[in-house]
Amino acid sequence: MKSLFSLVLTTLIIAINLQAQIYLDSTFSIQINPSLPPLVATFTVTTDYKFGSHVIYHIIFRNISDSSLFQEVVDTSDIFDESELNFLDINFDKYLDFNLVTSVGSQGSHGYHYWTYNKNIRRFEKNQDFEEVCGEIKLDPSKQLIHTTNYWGSTCCNETYRIQNGKPLEIECETLEQVLDRNGHPIWHTTIEKLINGKMKVVKQYDNPDQ
């Protein structure tokens, strides 16, 4: 991750086809959209032990031309041993958004608070509609699809979302669960669900002993 962090420090973060992760207190440049002037962002993380341990995220965005304040964002997380800021265009509107890690599962899957850019008011807004999009996130801008992977216990869940009316809509879910066959040998049981007539329905199930 050090190489990626160095890349963030030396490269302008823009909205199109880029996901950038930042773990440390830092100052860097971002461009919300190619039509907008770049901003300077200062990201800091502190831990509050007084009222129960949790992380306080603090991001100050300033206009690069005159250092005037563009927006100040403060958010919190219940975890205190891991922090992370990710820039990405989560809703494929060509405007940069970001998320902040707010939870970590037993096998490392992350939950997030999302801040999406509202071009009408020219500000980032906290957007709870996207909080269901968690885990390992991969964006497919060409098809405008969001792919996520989550793990818990002996189960892996791969979900696919598309954007509908500005909100994520799950359209497919592949669940892989390790079970025992009739001889007591571990095998992987796969269930595939797809969105059909507004509801998620099972379309395929199969066992794969070699997975």
Summary of the structure (lengths in Angstrom):
residues: 211
radius of gyration: 19.6
end to end distance: 28.9
largest distance: 71.2
contacts: 597
relative contact order: 0.10
helix: 6%
strand: 58%
